[in-house]
Structure formats: structure tokens, C-alpha cells
Amino acid sequence: MISESYDSSEQLMMVRAFNGNCYQFGTTVSSGSDMKVNKGDEIRFELDFDVEGGSISVTINGAPKGVAFRGLAGKEIWCVRCSCVPVCAAGGRNVH
């Protein structure tokens, strides 16, 4: 990753838990409380290769929140979960 800045990195996709804003490749793609995450929430990210050139949808506590990221075909995707405590987990996948 060249830049670690969530709002300007051309490589980063992120949902900010405290406000629900979504950032994709240096652009704010949505803002608002629909994707806001609270302590104890269960979050599910679903990668769909057939929708909008590859997309990631979000579900929080069983309620679908919609597509957070689009146009992922040809991108290498690494899922990382981080929190305010020093715990991170990662895994990668190519989207074709």
C-alpha cells in the first residue's frame, strides 16, 4: 500500500465504523449513518463477482445496508478488520 490515508489512498476501501462513511480508492463513495457500526454489531461483507463489475455489499445485524463498493473487477482485494484495540486480521483474493 502506497498511502495509508483512508480518504486519499488509491488502493484502500474502508467503512469507518463510527460514522458509516465509505471510502474507495481515494474517494468518499457514501456518507451517513446507514453503515455505522456499534460495539457488539455483527457485520457481514459479501463479495459478488456478477454485480456492477464486482461489488461488496454490507449487512449489519442481519439487515442489508446495500452496496458499499463497486467496480472491483481486476482488483486484488484484501479484507482487513481493525479496531481501536490493537487487533487486525487480513486475507486476500483477486477479483476477476
SULRA-V824692 format. One record per pair of residues at least 24 apart in sequence whose C-alpha atoms are under 8 Angstrom apart, sorted by the first residue. I is the first residue (numbers start at 0). J is the second residue. Records with the same first field share a line. If there is no record, write none. Layout:
BEGIN
I->J + J
END
This chain:
BEGIN
12->68
21->67
23->68
28->67 + 68
29->67
33->64
34->59 + 64
48->72 + 94 + 95
53->94
END
